[in-house]
Amino acid sequence: MSESITAEIFAALDILVLERLDVGKFKISGNIPKWVRRFCRQIFKPGMEILIPEQEFPFLENFLIDAEEYWQRNDEKLLKSGIWTDLDISGTEFHFEASALVANHKKILLVERMSDAYTEKQSLIQQARENKLNYQHILKENQKKEVLIHCIIHDVAGQLSGINCCLALLELENLTEKGRERLEIGRKQTIKQEMLIREILNAFSQEIQSLESFTDDIETAPDVLVSVFDAIESFTPTFTLNQMRLQLSSDIDLTADWRIVGDKSRLDRILANLIENAFRHSPPNTTVTINLQQQEDYILVSVEDQGSGVPEEIADTLFQKFTQGKKKSGKSGLGLYFCKITVERWGGQIGFTPRENAGSRFWFTLLKAATSNGE
C-alpha cells in the first residue's frame, strides 16, 4: 500500500500522524485531519516540523514522558495514553487518545479523535449508571415504606390482640343468648380485621420483593403445571363445599416443558389470587377452568370463570391498589395488584377479557426459563 493511500486512510479515521525527530519535536506525516484546525491557531501543513503545542494539548505533554521511555526501549508493543477530553476553540468537548509506536525504525506518535460512536457509548454508560442509581433510590425508598407499614401494622395488630383478649374473657361470662350472638359477631369481625392486616402487610412486602431477585436458572425454575396441580388440590374442597368445580383444561400437553422465569412461592400466590377472585365472583353449579398454552417465548396461563364478569366502572383500574367492585366481596383489593407487579417484574404481562357467554378470563404470560437462558 502506498504512503499516500495510507495517509488518506489515517486522515479519514481522524488520526493525526507525527514522526518524532527529537525530544518534543515532530514532523507531520501525511494529511492533516480537519479537527486539528479546531484546536490549533497555527496553520499546519503536511511535512511541517512542529513542537508539540502543549498549550492546546496539555495532556499530550504528560504522555510524551512515557512515550520517550517507550521509544528508547524500542518496545514492539503499542503504548496508549488512555482517553482524555479537551475543549476546542469554541468550547466544544472532544475525546482523544494518543498512541506511541515504532514502525520501520521510525518513532511515531498517533493522535486520534474518538468517533461519535464512542460519545454515544459513553452517553449510554452514563445513562445506565444514572438508571442504576435511580433504581437503588427507589428500592431504598420502598424499603423505608415497608418499615413504616410494618410499624403501623404492628401497632394496629397490638390493639386488635387486646380486643380479642377482652372478647375471650367475655365469653366466660354469663351472657344472654342475644349477648352471645353479638359476641360472635364481634369475634368474626376481628378475624376479618386480622386477615385484612395480614393481606396489606403481605402486599407491601411483595411489592418490595418484586423489585428484588428471582430465578431464571433452568435447573431451579418453577414449573407452572406443578403449581396449577397444587392449587387445584388446595382449592377443590372449598369449591366442592360451595357446589362449584375447579378443573384443568383437558387439552394440555402434560409432557411439555412448563418451566418459567420466576419464583415458585410467588407464582403459587398469583394462581391463588386469580382462583380466589374467580371463586368469589362465580355462582354455585359453575366451573372455573385453568388453561395453559405454549407460545414462542412465553407460557400463557388463564383462569376462566362463569360468573358475573368485571363491572365496567372498575375495568380500567382493576389491577391497581385497593380496587373493588360495589359488592366488595369481603376483600381488600390487593390481590390483583400483587399479581400485576410480580408478573411485570418477571418480564410478563397480565390482563383480562370478558367471556362471550358469561364470566371473565384472567390471563398472564411469563417467559419460558429456557428462552431466558438463550437456549
Helices and strands as residue ranges (DSSP letters): H 3-12, E 15-22, E 25-28, G 34-38, E 49-51, H 58-73, E 79-80, E 84-87, E 93-103, E 106-113, H 116-171, H 177-209, H 224-241, E 245-248, H 264-280, E 287-294, E 298-304, G 312-317, H 335-345, E 349-354, E 360-367, H 369-372
